[in-house]
Amino acid sequence: MLKLYGFPISNYTNIVALALLEKGIEFEYVLTRPGKNPDYLNKSPMGKVPFLETEQGYLSETQVILEYLEETGKGPSLYPADVFARAKARELIRQMELYIELPARRIYPDAFFGGETSEKNRTAVRSLLEKGFASVKSLAQFSPYIAGSQLSYADFYAYFALGLATRAAKIVYSWHALDEFPELKTLLSILAERESFQKVIADQKAAMAAG
Ligand SMILES: N[C@@H](CCC(=O)N[C@@H](CS)C(=O)NCC(=O)O)C(=O)O
């Protein structure tokens, strides 16, 4: 059986958990924090979660894991059927990760961890986020899912990567990015009604409450 290593506060772990749940693939959830010892690095070379244990070995990096799951052919496909539409879904994922989620991390100390980064950093991140959101807005379809009429991995990134970035923006800049992006807001509420999301979100909330 596949084993998913990670923890429920981790948005990337949640993206993989959603893929497994939506595909109906049985898996064991091994609660794991990021690590640095040599044994850990053999399984996940950057010391990050999530990583997946398969019969053939370990795999790290969320999108790589998603591609692997997709290529096993198990469960419903979580990419559009059309080749070009699939590429557009991947394009959206890349945009959300590189141009929103990664820059947003630079203000998480200000937003969530009681710290304060420099004014210069906050200003630079805001400008990156504005570009990132503009790019996602131009690519997103919302019909009703972000990459078209079918649920896809891009929706998982939208929920967990964009959701957190907009929360951080609201705290740090009083920038209501989600209110300026009503289509995204609607999508997040559609997704939150799915059984898979409800499970993952409930586990995340419980883990946060437990500290
Ligand atoms: N690019 C990685 C990012 C994963 C990631 O950043 N995971 C966080 C938890 S959400 C982590 O392990 N952080 C610890 C670290 O970076 O050392 C992926 O797509 O899986």
PDBQT file of the ligand as one rigid body, heavy atoms in Angstrom, charges set to zero:
ROOT
HETATM    1  N1  LIG A 301       8.354  22.025  -3.575  1.00  0.00    +0.000 N 
HETATM    2  C1  LIG A 301       7.877  21.204  -2.505  1.00  0.00    +0.000 C 
HETATM    3  C2  LIG A 301       7.447  22.079  -1.330  1.00  0.00    +0.000 C 
HETATM    4  C3  LIG A 301       7.073  21.244  -0.126  1.00  0.00    +0.000 C 
HETATM    5  C4  LIG A 301       7.221  22.075   1.136  1.00  0.00    +0.000 C 
HETATM    6  O1  LIG A 301       7.656  23.220   1.109  1.00  0.00    +0.000 OA
HETATM    7  N2  LIG A 301       6.886  21.455   2.261  1.00  0.00    +0.000 N 
HETATM    8  C5  LIG A 301       7.014  22.132   3.535  1.00  0.00    +0.000 C 
HETATM    9  C6  LIG A 301       5.829  21.800   4.414  1.00  0.00    +0.000 C 
HETATM   10  S1  LIG A 301       4.349  22.462   3.669  1.00  0.00    +0.000 SA
HETATM   11  C7  LIG A 301       8.284  21.629   4.204  1.00  0.00    +0.000 C 
HETATM   12  O2  LIG A 301       8.558  20.450   4.228  1.00  0.00    +0.000 OA
HETATM   13  N3  LIG A 301       9.053  22.579   4.759  1.00  0.00    +0.000 N 
HETATM   14  C8  LIG A 301      10.260  22.262   5.469  1.00  0.00    +0.000 C 
HETATM   15  C9  LIG A 301      11.490  22.753   4.768  1.00  0.00    +0.000 C 
HETATM   16  O3  LIG A 301      11.377  23.398   3.730  1.00  0.00    +0.000 OA
HETATM   17  O4  LIG A 301      12.578  22.464   5.271  1.00  0.00    +0.000 OA
HETATM   18  C10 LIG A 301       6.723  20.315  -2.976  1.00  0.00    +0.000 C 
HETATM   19  O5  LIG A 301       6.116  20.681  -4.000  1.00  0.00    +0.000 OA
HETATM   20  O6  LIG A 301       6.427  19.276  -2.363  1.00  0.00    +0.000 OA
ENDROOT
TORSDOF 0
